[in-house]
Amino acid sequence: MKINKHQRRKLKRLAHSLKVSTNIGKSGLTEGVISSLNEILDNKELIKIKFTQNKDIREKLSSEIISKTKSNEICLIGNTLIIYRQSSNPQKRHIKI
């Protein structure tokens, strides 16, 4: 699903009040982290991810997260990544874009 700039702006505004869902620490991206992110995305659709370590390669890790979870990057501000993926379950879709 492609997101235009108006939808991206709306999602960024919605994410402002969200708490961080996952922290990426010194172990980086593991299969456990990816499966956890997929599960959270199925339930919440819009999440924040914080890079607590590996801050120098956060752009590379962000692109890996986006490709492995098949999500859309909303923005990467500082050490926080905001991503969106529409839930596959129609009953869990609570964000209208």
N, C-alpha and C positions, 0 to 999 in steps of 0.2 A: 504494500500500500504506500503510495507516494503522499507526502505531506507538503502542502504549499505553505507559503510564508505566513498567511493569516492563521492557518491551523496551528503552525509551530508557535506563533505568538500566544495563542489561546492556551496551548498545552504548557508553555513556559509559565504563564500566569497561574495555571492550576497547580503546577509543581512547586511554586514558591512556598506554599505552606506545608508541603510534605516533609516528613522526617526521612533521614537516610535509611534505605532498606538494607543495603549491604555495604560492608567495608572490604576493600581489596587491600590485603596486607602484604607481608614480605613473601608469602608463598606464591603470590600472583594469581593467575587464572588456572584453576584446576577444574577437573570434570565435575567435582562436587559443587564448586561455585557456579559453574554454568547451569547445572541442573537446578540449583537453588534459584538462580535468576529466572529460569524458564518457569518454574512453579510460581514465583512471586508475580511475574508478568501475566500469567494466566489469571491470577486472582485480582490484581490491582490495575493492570494495564500501563500505568504511568509510575515510574520509580526513579529514585535518586541513588546513585552509587558513589561512594567516597573512596578516593585513593589515599590511604594512610601512609603507604610506602610505595616505592617504585614511581615516585612522582615525576622523575625525569623521562619515563617512557609511557606516560599516561595516554598520549595520543595513539600510540601503537596498541596499547591494551584496550582503549576505547573502541577502535576499529575491530579488534578481535571479538570483543563482547557483542558488538552490533551484528557482525557476520554470524557468529555462533548461535545467537538467540533469535536471529532473523527479525530484529527490531529496527526502529527508526531513531536516529540520534536527534534529540531536540536541541540540546546545547551542552557544551563542555565549558564550565565556568570555573576557573581555578583548578581545584582538585576534585570537583564534583561533576559527574556525568548524569544527565537526565535522558532517559530513553522511554519510548512508547511502543507498545505492540498491542493491537486490538486482540481481545480475548477470543479464543476459538469457540468458547461456549457463549451462545447468544444471551443466556440468562445472567452472565457475569459482566456483560458490557454495560458499564455505567458512565463512560465518558463519550459524549456525543461531539464529534468534530465535523 
